[in-house]
């Protein structure tokens, strides 16, 4: 399912107009101004009971190797978004 299909199904299921459903999906999932992205950007965790939780994890700096030259390089530390599946969703998918 892509974003357009999600919007169409949401509009049908909730009896919202297609435009309102699109606004709702963007308000939650947009990578720039969506609620999940904003909270993760602040370092907060977003928990949706039964579905899962979004959080920010940290990766330490480490030594790497340039595959073209074989030279050692330093890979800097960084933060990245992570998702952990909730129990209810995990059990639903496993059926």
N, CA, C and O atoms as a GROMACS GRO file, in nm:
protein
  380
    1UNK      N    1   0.085  -0.117   0.000
    1UNK     CA    2   0.000   0.000   0.000
    1UNK      C    3   0.089   0.123   0.000
    1UNK      O    4   0.182   0.134   0.080
    2UNK      N    5   0.060   0.215  -0.089
    2UNK     CA    6   0.135   0.340  -0.091
    2UNK      C    7   0.053   0.450  -0.022
    2UNK      O    8  -0.057   0.425   0.027
    3UNK      N    9   0.106   0.571  -0.020
    3UNK     CA   10   0.042   0.682   0.052
    3UNK      C   11  -0.096   0.713  -0.006
    3UNK      O   12  -0.190   0.737   0.070
    4UNK      N   13  -0.110   0.714  -0.137
    4UNK     CA   14  -0.238   0.745  -0.201
    4UNK      C   15  -0.344   0.640  -0.164
    4UNK      O   16  -0.458   0.674  -0.134
    5UNK      N   17  -0.305   0.514  -0.165
    5UNK     CA   18  -0.397   0.407  -0.127
    5UNK      C   19  -0.437   0.419   0.020
    5UNK      O   20  -0.552   0.397   0.055
    6UNK      N   21  -0.341   0.454   0.105
    6UNK     CA   22  -0.370   0.474   0.247
    6UNK      C   23  -0.471   0.586   0.267
    6UNK      O   24  -0.565   0.572   0.345
    7UNK      N   25  -0.452   0.696   0.197
    7UNK     CA   26  -0.544   0.810   0.207
    7UNK      C   27  -0.684   0.771   0.160
    7UNK      O   28  -0.783   0.804   0.225
    8UNK      N   29  -0.692   0.700   0.049
    8UNK     CA   30  -0.821   0.656  -0.004
    8UNK      C   31  -0.893   0.564   0.094
    8UNK      O   32  -1.013   0.581   0.117
    9UNK      N   33  -0.822   0.468   0.151
    9UNK     CA   34  -0.883   0.375   0.247
    9UNK      C   35  -0.924   0.446   0.375
    9UNK      O   36  -1.030   0.416   0.432
   10UNK      N   37  -0.842   0.541   0.421
   10UNK     CA   38  -0.876   0.618   0.540
   10UNK      C   39  -1.002   0.701   0.517
   10UNK      O   40  -1.089   0.706   0.603
   11UNK      N   41  -1.011   0.765   0.401
   11UNK     CA   42  -1.128   0.846   0.368
   11UNK      C   43  -1.254   0.760   0.365
   11UNK      O   44  -1.359   0.801   0.415
   12UNK      N   45  -1.244   0.643   0.307
   12UNK     CA   46  -1.359   0.553   0.298
   12UNK      C   47  -1.400   0.500   0.435
   12UNK      O   48  -1.519   0.496   0.467
   13UNK      N   49  -1.302   0.460   0.515
   13UNK     CA   50  -1.330   0.401   0.646
   13UNK      C   51  -1.387   0.502   0.746
   13UNK      O   52  -1.470   0.466   0.829
   14UNK      N   53  -1.342   0.627   0.737
   14UNK     CA   54  -1.384   0.728   0.834
   14UNK      C   55  -1.487   0.826   0.779
   14UNK      O   56  -1.534   0.914   0.850
   15UNK      N   57  -1.523   0.810   0.653
   15UNK     CA   58  -1.617   0.898   0.585
   15UNK      C   59  -1.568   1.043   0.580
   15UNK      O   60  -1.648   1.136   0.579
   16UNK      N   61  -1.436   1.060   0.578
   16UNK     CA   62  -1.377   1.192   0.558
   16UNK      C   63  -1.366   1.217   0.407
   16UNK      O   64  -1.370   1.123   0.327
   17UNK      N   65  -1.352   1.342   0.371
   17UNK     CA   66  -1.326   1.371   0.231
   17UNK      C   67  -1.182   1.328   0.201
   17UNK      O   68  -1.100   1.314   0.292
   18UNK      N   69  -1.154   1.309   0.075
   18UNK     CA   70  -1.018   1.269   0.035
   18UNK      C   71  -0.917   1.374   0.080
   18UNK      O   72  -0.807   1.339   0.124
   19UNK      N   73  -0.952   1.501   0.069
   19UNK     CA   74  -0.861   1.610   0.110
   19UNK      C   75  -0.835   1.608   0.260
   19UNK      O   76  -0.721   1.626   0.303
   20UNK      N   77  -0.938   1.586   0.340
   20UNK     CA   78  -0.922   1.583   0.486
   20UNK      C   79  -0.839   1.461   0.528
   20UNK      O   80  -0.756   1.471   0.618
   21UNK      N   81  -0.861   1.348   0.462
   21UNK     CA   82  -0.782   1.228   0.492
   21UNK      C   83  -0.635   1.251   0.458
   21UNK      O   84  -0.546   1.208   0.531
   22UNK      N   85  -0.610   1.319   0.346
   22UNK     CA   86  -0.472   1.351   0.306
   22UNK      C   87  -0.407   1.443   0.409
   22UNK      O   88  -0.290   1.424   0.443
   23UNK      N   89  -0.480   1.540   0.459
   23UNK     CA   90  -0.429   1.630   0.563
   23UNK      C   91  -0.393   1.552   0.689
   23UNK      O   92  -0.289   1.575   0.750
   24UNK      N   93  -0.480   1.458   0.727
   24UNK     CA   94  -0.456   1.379   0.848
   24UNK      C   95  -0.331   1.293   0.832
   24UNK      O   96  -0.248   1.288   0.923
   25UNK      N   97  -0.316   1.226   0.720
   25UNK     CA   98  -0.199   1.142   0.697
   25UNK      C   99  -0.073   1.227   0.697
   25UNK      O  100   0.027   1.189   0.758
   26UNK      N  101  -0.075   1.342   0.629
   26UNK     CA  102   0.041   1.430   0.626
   26UNK      C  103   0.075   1.485   0.764
   26UNK      O  104   0.192   1.496   0.800
   27UNK      N  105  -0.026   1.518   0.841
   27UNK     CA  106  -0.004   1.573   0.974
   27UNK      C  107   0.068   1.474   1.065
   27UNK      O  108   0.141   1.514   1.156
   28UNK      N  109   0.049   1.346   1.042
   28UNK     CA  110   0.112   1.244   1.125
   28UNK      C  111   0.244   1.196   1.066
   28UNK      O  112   0.344   1.190   1.137
   29UNK      N  113   0.245   1.162   0.936
   29UNK     CA  114   0.358   1.091   0.878
   29UNK      C  115   0.454   1.173   0.795
   29UNK      O  116   0.556   1.119   0.752
   30UNK      N  117   0.429   1.300   0.769
   30UNK     CA  118   0.519   1.379   0.685
   30UNK      C  119   0.658   1.384   0.749
   30UNK      O  120   0.671   1.411   0.869
   31UNK      N  121   0.761   1.358   0.670
   31UNK     CA  122   0.897   1.352   0.722
   31UNK      C  123   0.952   1.488   0.764
   31UNK      O  124   1.049   1.494   0.840
   32UNK      N  125   0.893   1.596   0.714
   32UNK     CA  126   0.942   1.729   0.748
   32UNK      C  127   0.862   1.792   0.861
   32UNK      O  128   0.919   1.839   0.959
   33UNK      N  129   0.728   1.795   0.848
   33UNK     CA  130   0.646   1.864   0.947
   33UNK      C  131   0.547   1.775   1.018
   33UNK      O  132   0.459   1.825   1.088
   34UNK      N  133   0.558   1.644   1.003
   34UNK     CA  134   0.464   1.553   1.067
   34UNK      C  135   0.488   1.542   1.216
   34UNK      O  136   0.598   1.568   1.265
   35UNK      N  137   0.386   1.503   1.288
   35UNK     CA  138   0.394   1.494   1.434
   35UNK      C  139   0.501   1.395   1.480
   35UNK      O  140   0.575   1.424   1.574
   36UNK      N  141   0.509   1.279   1.416
   36UNK     CA  142   0.609   1.180   1.456
   36UNK      C  143   0.750   1.235   1.434
   36UNK      O  144   0.834   1.225   1.523
   37UNK      N  145   0.775   1.293   1.319
   37UNK     CA  146   0.908   1.348   1.289
   37UNK      C  147   0.945   1.461   1.384
   37UNK      O  148   1.059   1.471   1.428
   38UNK      N  149   0.849   1.546   1.416
   38UNK     CA  150   0.877   1.658   1.506
   38UNK      C  151   0.915   1.608   1.645
   38UNK      O  152   1.011   1.657   1.705
   39UNK      N  153   0.841   1.510   1.696
   39UNK     CA  154   0.872   1.457   1.829
   39UNK      C  155   1.006   1.385   1.831
   39UNK      O  156   1.082   1.400   1.927
   40UNK      N  157   1.035   1.308   1.728
   40UNK     CA  158   1.165   1.241   1.721
   40UNK      C  159   1.278   1.344   1.711
   40UNK      O  160   1.385   1.325   1.769
   41UNK      N  161   1.254   1.452   1.638
   41UNK     CA  162   1.353   1.558   1.625
   41UNK      C  163   1.385   1.624   1.759
   41UNK      O  164   1.496   1.673   1.778
   42UNK      N  165   1.290   1.623   1.850
   42UNK     CA  166   1.310   1.679   1.984
   42UNK      C  167   1.372   1.575   2.077
   42UNK      O  168   1.404   1.606   2.192
   43UNK      N  169   1.390   1.453   2.027
   43UNK     CA  170   1.447   1.347   2.111
   43UNK      C  171   1.344   1.271   2.191
   43UNK      O  172   1.381   1.191   2.278
   44UNK      N  173   1.216   1.294   2.165
   44UNK     CA  174   1.110   1.226   2.238
   44UNK      C  175   1.074   1.093   2.173
   44UNK      O  176   1.107   1.069   2.057
   45UNK      N  177   1.007   1.009   2.247
   45UNK     CA  178   0.961   0.879   2.199
   45UNK      C  179   0.812   0.891   2.167
   45UNK      O  180   0.739   0.960   2.238
   46UNK      N  181   0.766   0.825   2.061
   46UNK     CA  182   0.624   0.824   2.024
   46UNK      C  183   0.575   0.681   2.039
   46UNK      O  184   0.619   0.591   1.968
   47UNK      N  185   0.483   0.660   2.135
   47UNK     CA  186   0.431   0.526   2.163
   47UNK      C  187   0.285   0.516   2.121
   47UNK      O  188   0.203   0.598   2.161
   48UNK      N  189   0.254   0.415   2.043
   48UNK     CA  190   0.118   0.386   2.000
   48UNK      C  191   0.086   0.246   2.051
   48UNK      O  192   0.120   0.148   1.986
   49UNK      N  193   0.019   0.236   2.168
   49UNK     CA  194  -0.005   0.105   2.229
   49UNK      C  195  -0.069   0.006   2.132
   49UNK      O  196  -0.167   0.037   2.065
   50UNK      N  197  -0.011  -0.113   2.128
   50UNK     CA  198  -0.060  -0.219   2.040
   50UNK      C  199   0.000  -0.213   1.901
   50UNK      O  200   0.009  -0.316   1.834
   51UNK      N  201   0.043  -0.094   1.857
   51UNK     CA  202   0.100  -0.079   1.723
   51UNK      C  203   0.252  -0.081   1.730
   51UNK      O  204   0.316  -0.159   1.658
   52UNK      N  205   0.311   0.004   1.815
   52UNK     CA  206   0.455   0.008   1.829
   52UNK      C  207   0.503   0.142   1.880
   52UNK      O  208   0.423   0.228   1.917
   53UNK      N  209   0.634   0.157   1.882
   53UNK     CA  210   0.689   0.283   1.930
   53UNK      C  211   0.804   0.328   1.839
   53UNK      O  212   0.884   0.247   1.791
   54UNK      N  213   0.809   0.459   1.819
   54UNK     CA  214   0.916   0.522   1.743
   54UNK      C  215   1.009   0.587   1.844
   54UNK      O  216   0.964   0.648   1.940
   55UNK      N  217   1.139   0.573   1.822
   55UNK     CA  218   1.236   0.635   1.912
   55UNK      C  219   1.359   0.676   1.833
   55UNK      O  220   1.374   0.643   1.716
   56UNK      N  221   1.447   0.748   1.901
   56UNK     CA  222   1.574   0.790   1.842
   56UNK      C  223   1.684   0.709   1.910
   56UNK      O  224   1.693   0.704   2.032
   57UNK      N  225   1.766   0.645   1.829
   57UNK     CA  226   1.878   0.569   1.882
   57UNK      C  227   2.008   0.636   1.840
   57UNK      O  228   2.013   0.712   1.743
   58UNK      N  229   2.114   0.606   1.916
   58UNK     CA  230   2.244   0.665   1.888
   58UNK      C  231   2.340   0.556   1.843
   58UNK      O  232   2.343   0.446   1.899
   59UNK      N  233   2.418   0.588   1.741
   59UNK     CA  234   2.521   0.497   1.693
   59UNK      C  235   2.655   0.565   1.722
   59UNK      O  236   2.676   0.680   1.684
   60UNK      N  237   2.744   0.495   1.789
   60UNK     CA  238   2.874   0.552   1.826
   60UNK      C  239   2.963   0.568   1.703
   60UNK      O  240   2.941   0.503   1.600
   61UNK      N  241   3.062   0.656   1.713
   61UNK     CA  242   3.157   0.669   1.603
   61UNK      C  243   3.241   0.541   1.596
   61UNK      O  244   3.258   0.470   1.695
   62UNK      N  245   3.291   0.514   1.477
   62UNK     CA  246   3.368   0.390   1.460
   62UNK      C  247   3.464   0.403   1.343
   62UNK      O  248   3.456   0.496   1.262
   63UNK      N  249   3.555   0.308   1.336
   63UNK     CA  250   3.649   0.301   1.225
   63UNK      C  251   3.585   0.223   1.112
   63UNK      O  252   3.521   0.121   1.135
   64UNK      N  253   3.602   0.272   0.991
   64UNK     CA  254   3.554   0.202   0.874
   64UNK      C  255   3.665   0.195   0.771
   64UNK      O  256   3.777   0.238   0.797
   65UNK      N  257   3.634   0.140   0.656
   65UNK     CA  258   3.734   0.127   0.552
   65UNK      C  259   3.672   0.168   0.419
   65UNK      O  260   3.563   0.122   0.385
   66UNK      N  261   3.740   0.253   0.345
   66UNK     CA  262   3.695   0.292   0.212
   66UNK      C  263   3.713   0.171   0.121
   66UNK      O  264   3.825   0.126   0.101
   67UNK      N  265   3.603   0.118   0.063
   67UNK     CA  266   3.616  -0.002  -0.018
   67UNK      C  267   3.696   0.019  -0.148
   67UNK      O  268   3.753  -0.076  -0.201
   68UNK      N  269   3.699   0.140  -0.197
   68UNK     CA  270   3.772   0.167  -0.322
   68UNK      C  271   3.923   0.173  -0.300
   68UNK      O  272   4.001   0.123  -0.382
   69UNK      N  273   3.964   0.236  -0.189
   69UNK     CA  274   4.107   0.256  -0.166
   69UNK      C  275   4.164   0.168  -0.056
   69UNK      O  276   4.285   0.147  -0.049
   70UNK      N  277   4.078   0.116   0.030
   70UNK     CA  278   4.124   0.035   0.143
   70UNK      C  279   4.173   0.119   0.260
   70UNK      O  280   4.215   0.064   0.361
   71UNK      N  281   4.167   0.253   0.247
   71UNK     CA  282   4.211   0.342   0.355
   71UNK      C  283   4.113   0.340   0.471
   71UNK      O  284   3.992   0.329   0.452
   72UNK      N  285   4.167   0.350   0.592
   72UNK     CA  286   4.083   0.358   0.712
   72UNK      C  287   4.020   0.497   0.719
   72UNK      O  288   4.086   0.598   0.692
   73UNK      N  289   3.893   0.502   0.754
   73UNK     CA  290   3.824   0.630   0.770
   73UNK      C  291   3.747   0.628   0.901
   73UNK      O  292   3.711   0.522   0.952
   74UNK      N  293   3.722   0.747   0.954
   74UNK     CA  294   3.644   0.756   1.077
   74UNK      C  295   3.499   0.786   1.039
   74UNK      O  296   3.470   0.883   0.969
   75UNK      N  297   3.408   0.702   1.085
   75UNK     CA  298   3.266   0.722   1.062
   75UNK      C  299   3.211   0.791   1.187
   75UNK      O  300   3.220   0.736   1.297
   76UNK      N  301   3.155   0.912   1.173
   76UNK     CA  302   3.112   0.987   1.291
   76UNK      C  303   2.988   0.927   1.359
   76UNK      O  304   2.912   0.852   1.298
   77UNK      N  305   2.971   0.961   1.486
   77UNK     CA  306   2.852   0.919   1.561
   77UNK      C  307   2.730   0.987   1.500
   77UNK      O  308   2.741   1.096   1.442
   78UNK      N  309   2.615   0.922   1.514
   78UNK     CA  310   2.493   0.984   1.463
   78UNK      C  311   2.372   0.928   1.533
   78UNK      O  312   2.378   0.824   1.600
   79UNK      N  313   2.261   0.997   1.517
   79UNK     CA  314   2.132   0.953   1.570
   79UNK      C  315   2.049   0.905   1.453
   79UNK      O  316   2.062   0.956   1.341
   80UNK      N  317   1.962   0.807   1.478
   80UNK     CA  318   1.876   0.757   1.371
   80UNK      C  319   1.741   0.714   1.429
   80UNK      O  320   1.734   0.675   1.545
   81UNK      N  321   1.635   0.722   1.348
   81UNK     CA  322   1.503   0.681   1.396
   81UNK      C  323   1.492   0.529   1.397
   81UNK      O  324   1.549   0.460   1.313
   82UNK      N  325   1.416   0.478   1.494
   82UNK     CA  326   1.396   0.333   1.504
   82UNK      C  327   1.249   0.307   1.537
   82UNK      O  328   1.182   0.391   1.598
   83UNK      N  329   1.201   0.190   1.498
   83UNK     CA  330   1.064   0.150   1.526
   83UNK      C  331   1.065   0.012   1.589
   83UNK      O  332   1.132  -0.078   1.539
   84UNK      N  333   0.992  -0.004   1.698
   84UNK     CA  334   0.978  -0.134   1.764
   84UNK      C  335   0.831  -0.173   1.758
   84UNK      O  336   0.745  -0.098   1.804
   85UNK      N  337   0.803  -0.287   1.701
   85UNK     CA  338   0.666  -0.334   1.682
   85UNK      C  339   0.602  -0.369   1.816
   85UNK      O  340   0.666  -0.428   1.903
   86UNK      N  341   0.474  -0.331   1.832
   86UNK     CA  342   0.399  -0.364   1.952
   86UNK      C  343   0.350  -0.508   1.948
   86UNK      O  344   0.344  -0.570   1.842
   87UNK      N  345   0.316  -0.561   2.063
   87UNK     CA  346   0.276  -0.701   2.076
   87UNK      C  347   0.152  -0.734   1.993
   87UNK      O  348   0.149  -0.836   1.925
   88UNK      N  349   0.050  -0.649   1.996
   88UNK     CA  350  -0.074  -0.676   1.924
   88UNK      C  351  -0.050  -0.682   1.773
   88UNK      O  352  -0.100  -0.772   1.707
   89UNK      N  353   0.026  -0.588   1.719
   89UNK     CA  354   0.057  -0.587   1.576
   89UNK      C  355   0.142  -0.708   1.538
   89UNK      O  356   0.118  -0.770   1.435
   90UNK      N  357   0.240  -0.740   1.619
   90UNK     CA  358   0.326  -0.855   1.592
   90UNK      C  359   0.245  -0.984   1.586
   90UNK      O  360   0.267  -1.068   1.499
   91UNK      N  361   0.150  -0.999   1.678
   91UNK     CA  362   0.067  -1.120   1.679
   91UNK      C  363  -0.028  -1.122   1.561
   91UNK      O  364  -0.056  -1.229   1.506
   92UNK      N  365  -0.080  -1.006   1.521
   92UNK     CA  366  -0.171  -0.997   1.406
   92UNK      C  367  -0.101  -1.039   1.276
   92UNK      O  368  -0.159  -1.110   1.194
   93UNK      N  369   0.022  -0.995   1.259
   93UNK     CA  370   0.100  -1.027   1.138
   93UNK      C  371   0.143  -1.173   1.138
   93UNK      O  372   0.152  -1.234   1.032
   94UNK      N  373   0.169  -1.229   1.255
   94UNK     CA  374   0.218  -1.366   1.265
   94UNK      C  375   0.112  -1.472   1.233
   94UNK      O  376   0.146  -1.588   1.209
   95UNK      N  377  -0.015  -1.433   1.232
   95UNK     CA  378  -0.122  -1.530   1.207
   95UNK      C  379  -0.120  -1.580   1.066
   95UNK      O  380  -0.203  -1.663   1.028
   0.00000   0.00000   0.00000
